[in-house]
């Protein structure tokens, strides 16, 4: 195979590798972006759950303070 043919084939292979490398980098960036978005969404959900937990505990304490405990009959 003449040297010129080999050079053309190697350039073609290099271009294909460059395309694959670019695609891998794009996918990596996309995954990083989604990972960050998921982390932010998880943090928001976690904050909402903690707030609901506090509200429920406050409600429970308020309800228990207002409940009337009756003595069982016969005591």
PANU-775696 format. One record per residue (C-alpha): x, y, z. Coordinates in Angstrom, 1 decimal. Layout:
<rs>
+--------+--------+--------+
:   east :  north :     up :
+--------+--------+--------+
:      X :      Y :      Z :
...
+--------+--------+--------+
</rs>
This chain:
<rs>
+--------+--------+--------+
:   east :  north :     up :
+--------+--------+--------+
:    0.0 :    0.0 :    0.0 :
:    1.5 :    3.3 :   -1.0 :
:    2.3 :    5.8 :    1.7 :
:   -0.4 :    8.3 :    0.4 :
:   -3.1 :    5.7 :    0.8 :
:   -2.0 :    4.9 :    4.4 :
:   -2.0 :    8.6 :    5.3 :
:   -5.6 :    9.0 :    4.0 :
:   -6.7 :    6.0 :    6.0 :
:   -5.0 :    7.2 :    9.1 :
:   -6.6 :   10.7 :    8.7 :
:  -10.0 :    9.1 :    8.4 :
:   -9.4 :    7.0 :   11.5 :
:   -8.2 :   10.0 :   13.4 :
:  -11.4 :   12.0 :   12.4 :
:  -13.6 :    9.1 :   13.6 :
:  -11.7 :    8.9 :   16.9 :
:  -12.1 :   12.7 :   17.3 :
:  -15.9 :   12.3 :   16.7 :
:  -16.1 :    9.6 :   19.3 :
:  -14.1 :   11.6 :   21.8 :
:  -16.3 :   14.6 :   21.2 :
:  -19.5 :   12.5 :   21.7 :
:  -18.1 :   11.0 :   24.9 :
:  -17.3 :   14.5 :   26.2 :
:  -20.8 :   15.7 :   25.4 :
:  -22.4 :   12.7 :   27.2 :
:  -20.1 :   13.3 :   30.2 :
:  -21.2 :   17.0 :   30.4 :
:  -24.8 :   16.0 :   30.1 :
:  -24.5 :   13.5 :   32.9 :
:  -22.7 :   16.0 :   35.1 :
:  -25.5 :   18.5 :   34.4 :
:  -28.2 :   15.9 :   35.3 :
:  -26.3 :   14.9 :   38.3 :
:  -26.3 :   18.5 :   39.6 :
:  -30.0 :   18.9 :   38.7 :
:  -30.9 :   15.7 :   40.6 :
:  -28.8 :   16.8 :   43.6 :
:  -30.6 :   20.1 :   43.7 :
:  -34.0 :   18.5 :   43.4 :
:  -33.1 :   16.0 :   46.1 :
:  -32.0 :   18.8 :   48.4 :
:  -35.3 :   20.6 :   47.8 :
:  -37.4 :   17.5 :   48.5 :
:  -35.3 :   16.9 :   51.7 :
:  -36.0 :   20.4 :   52.9 :
:  -39.8 :   20.0 :   52.2 :
:  -39.8 :   16.7 :   54.1 :
:  -38.0 :   18.2 :   57.1 :
:  -40.5 :   21.1 :   57.0 :
:  -43.5 :   18.7 :   56.9 :
:  -41.9 :   16.8 :   59.8 :
:  -41.6 :   19.9 :   61.9 :
:  -45.2 :   20.9 :   61.1 :
:  -46.5 :   17.4 :   62.0 :
:  -44.5 :   17.4 :   65.3 :
:  -45.9 :   20.9 :   66.1 :
:  -49.4 :   19.8 :   65.3 :
:  -49.0 :   16.6 :   67.3 :
:  -47.7 :   18.6 :   70.4 :
:  -50.5 :   21.1 :   70.0 :
:  -53.1 :   18.4 :   69.7 :
:  -51.7 :   16.5 :   72.7 :
:  -51.8 :   19.7 :   74.8 :
:  -55.5 :   20.1 :   74.1 :
:  -56.5 :   16.5 :   74.6 :
:  -58.5 :   15.6 :   77.7 :
:  -57.4 :   12.5 :   79.4 :
:  -60.2 :   10.8 :   81.2 :
:  -59.7 :    8.5 :   84.1 :
:  -60.8 :    4.9 :   83.5 :
:  -64.1 :    4.0 :   85.3 :
:  -63.7 :    2.3 :   88.7 :
:  -60.6 :    4.1 :   89.9 :
+--------+--------+--------+
</rs>
